[in-house]
Amino acid sequence: MAQRVDLIPLADAAEAYRAETGFASAYTTLRGHAARTGSVYLGAEVRVHKAGGRWAVSRTDLDRGLRAERQRRAGRVAMADDYEHHILHGRDGARFDTTWGYYTRRGPFHFAHHSHVPRWDTDGTWYCSTCWSMASREHDKPECHRCADWNGCGTDCTLSALRCDTCNRRMEV
């Protein structure tokens, strides 16, 4: 097999990815994944090759992964900007990532979760999608099995309805 000329060491590729994105898996994790699957994630699945006893990736494949990461980042920035201008996208149940976390839509309401707040401190906030005021939550459902027998399921399993007193809207969930 002819050696590919655009190969760069996996360690250099990981550092380039970290410099571009601010995060990357540890090199030992990447090496282990390379050995097990023949690929690593650097913005996209990138095939790895052994070259001179070291793991390496194609510079072309790394550039493809970095482009994909830039596009995702630009999409999150655009979603956050639209959200600040009270523009919601998509259909019910779809998740939309932003620079601050994510939101999902459900009928006349939407749920926003800020990723800088740990999941155990908050389960996010429901808002009215018409007036953007915080929705009131009604809890009339019985606890799920996990909540009843252990220490909580991490979801709002007893949520039965959302209500906006400003718009006089209510939705059973």
N, C-alpha and C positions, 0 to 999 in steps of 0.2 A: 504494500500500500504506500503510495507516495505521501510524503509529509506535507501537511497543509501549511502554507506560508503565513497565513494570518492568525496562527495560534498564539495566544498569550497565556502565561501561567494563571491558573485559577486564583492564586493569591492576589495577583495584580488585578484580575477582573473583579474580584470581591472588593478590593480597595477602591477601584473606579466606581463601582456601584454604590459603595458606602459614601464616597465623596459627592456623588450626584444626588443621592436620596436621603442621606443622614442615617441610614440603617442598613444592616445586612446581617445574615447569619454568621456565626463564628466560623472561621476557616475549617476547624475540625468537623463541624456539622456539615459543611459543604462537601468536604472530602468523603465523609461517610455516606452522604446521599449520592455522591458521584459513584462510589464503589457499588452501592446497592442498586441504583436505578439507571446509571449512565447519563444522568442529567442533573442540573441544579437550577434553582430559580433565581434569576437575576433580572427581574422585571418581566420575564417570560421564561418558559422552560428552555434551557440552553443545554445542548448536548455537550458532554465532556469527552476528552480524548486523553490517552496517556501519551506523552511526548517526552522522551528522554527520562523516563521514570517519574515524571511529575504530571499531575492533572493540569489540563489546559483546555481553554475554550476558544472558539473562533471569535476574532474581533468583530466580524460581521454579525454574529449571533448576539454578542454582548451589546453592540450598538442597537440592534433590533429591540432587545430587552429594555435598554435605557430610553429609547424612543417611546415604547409602550408605557413605561413608568411616567415619562413627561406628559403623555396624553392623559393618563389617569389623573395625575396631579392637576392638570389644566381643567379636567372635567370636575374635580372636587372644588376647585376655586370658582368655577362658573356656577355650580350648584349652590355654593355658599352665598355667592353674590345674588343669585336669583332669589334665594330664600330670604335674604335681608330685604329684598324689594317685594316680598310677599308673593313670589311666583313659585308655585308648586308644580312638579312634573309627575308624569306617569299615572299609572292606574292603582287601584286599591291593592295594598299588600306589598307593592314593590318597595325596595329599600334604595335610598339615594344617599351616597356618601358625600360628605362635605369636608371642608378643612377643619371643622370643629367637632364632627361626629357623623351622625346620619339622621335621616327622618324617613318615616313611612306614612302613607296615606291610608285612611279608613273612613269611607263615607265623607261626611262633612267635617271630619276631624283629621288631625295628623299628630303623630308621635315624634318627638325630637329627643335624642339622647346625645349628650355631650361626652365625648370620649375621654376628656381630661378628668371627669368625675368617675371614681371607681363604681362598678356595678353594685357593690354592696352598700354604697352610700345613697344611691338613687336608682330608680328603675326608669328614669326619663320623665318627660312631661307631655301631656296631651294638650293640644291647642285647637281652638275652633279655626277652621280654614277660611271662614268668611270674615270674621272680625279680628282674628288673631289673639283673642283673649284666652287665658288659661281655662281649660275645660274642667268642670267638676266631675268627679268620678263617683259612681254609685257602686257599692259592693254588697250584692245580695246573693251571690252564688256560694255554694258550699266550698270549703277548702278542698284542694286536690289531695290524693292519697299521700303524697310526699309531705305536704304542709301539715296534714292531720297527724301523721305518724313520726315525722322527723323535724327538721329545722327550716322549712321553707324551700320552695321550688325555684325561687329567683324570677318568677313571672308574677304578674298581677292576676293570679288564677281566680280570685273572688270578684273581679271586675265584671259588673253586669250591664252597666250603661255609662255613656258619656253625655254630659249636658253642658250647654252654653247658656248661661242665664242672660247674657247680653243680647244674643240673637234669638233666644227662646227655642233652641234646637235641642233635640235629645235623640240619641241613637242607642239601641240595645246592642250589646256585644255578646 
